[in-house]
Amino acid sequence: MRKLKIINSLNWHDAKEFNRLCVLNIDDFFREYTNKSEPYKPPFQILSELEDKIKFMDEPPLHILIDYKFDGSLIFELVDVFIEDGNDMRCVAYVYNGILRW
């Protein structure tokens, strides 16, 4: 897989290309990630943190843990890195794989 490129932006400054996050089982994530009785991070904050972790990585990690409360994390596993047809964007595909509590 090719590395992220340096591209020319509209304001003539160089900018690094970024990965596009794809969560293949996003419906499972929204259905399973509910916690109404304890303080927790909202689902879109979790996805934002996941995207921040992989956005500029040439080689995204196989597993990512995102804390959703003080004693628990959500597990995301890398499935694929590919170039999207038509727009030459590099996509990093993860699957949501459950909750880890300690």
C-alpha positions in Angstrom: 0.0 0.0 0.0 1.3 3.4 -0.9 2.2 5.9 1.8 0.4 9.2 2.3 1.4 11.9 -0.1 2.3 15.5 0.3 -0.2 17.5 -1.8 -0.5 21.2 -2.9 -3.5 22.9 -1.3 -5.4 25.8 -2.7 -3.5 28.3 -0.6 -0.2 27.1 -2.1 1.0 25.5 1.2 2.0 21.8 1.2 -0.4 19.6 3.1 -0.2 15.9 3.9 -2.9 13.7 2.5 -5.0 12.0 5.1 -6.7 8.7 5.6 -10.4 8.4 5.3 -11.9 6.3 8.1 -14.4 3.6 7.3 -16.1 1.5 10.0 -17.6 -1.4 8.1 -20.0 -2.5 10.8 -21.1 1.0 11.9 -24.7 -0.2 12.5 -23.4 -2.7 15.0 -21.4 0.0 16.7 -24.4 2.3 17.1 -26.7 -0.6 18.2 -24.3 -2.1 20.8 -22.6 1.0 22.2 -25.2 2.2 24.6 -24.8 3.0 28.2 -27.5 5.0 29.8 -26.7 4.6 33.5 -23.1 5.9 33.6 -21.1 8.8 32.3 -19.7 7.9 28.9 -18.5 9.5 25.7 -21.1 10.0 22.9 -20.7 7.7 19.9 -19.6 10.5 17.5 -16.8 11.5 19.9 -15.6 7.9 19.9 -15.5 8.0 16.1 -13.7 11.3 16.1 -11.0 10.0 18.4 -10.6 6.9 16.2 -10.3 9.1 13.1 -7.7 11.3 14.9 -5.6 8.2 15.7 -5.4 7.0 12.1 -5.7 10.2 10.1 -2.1 10.8 9.2 -0.6 7.3 9.8 1.1 5.6 6.9 0.7 2.2 8.7 -2.4 2.2 10.9 -2.3 -0.1 13.9 -4.1 -3.5 13.8 -6.0 -2.8 17.0 -7.1 0.4 18.5 -8.7 0.9 22.0 -10.7 4.0 22.5 -11.6 4.8 26.2 -15.4 5.4 26.5 -15.4 5.7 30.4 -12.9 5.5 33.2 -12.9 1.6 33.3 -13.7 0.6 29.7 -12.6 0.8 26.2 -14.0 0.0 22.8 -12.1 -2.3 20.5 -11.6 -1.6 16.7 -9.7 -4.0 14.5 -8.1 -3.1 11.1 -9.6 -4.9 8.2 -8.1 -3.2 5.1 -6.3 -0.2 3.7 -7.3 0.5 0.1 -7.4 3.3 -2.5 -11.0 4.3 -3.2 -11.9 4.1 -6.9 -12.6 7.4 -8.6 -11.2 9.8 -6.1 -7.8 8.3 -5.3 -8.5 8.6 -1.6 -6.8 6.2 0.8 -9.4 4.5 3.1 -8.6 2.7 6.3 -11.3 0.2 7.2 -11.9 -1.0 10.7 -14.6 -3.1 12.4 -16.0 -2.5 15.8 -15.3 -5.6 17.9 -16.9 -4.9 21.3 -16.3 -3.5 24.7 -13.4 -4.2 27.0 -14.1 -3.6 30.7 -11.8 -3.9 33.7 
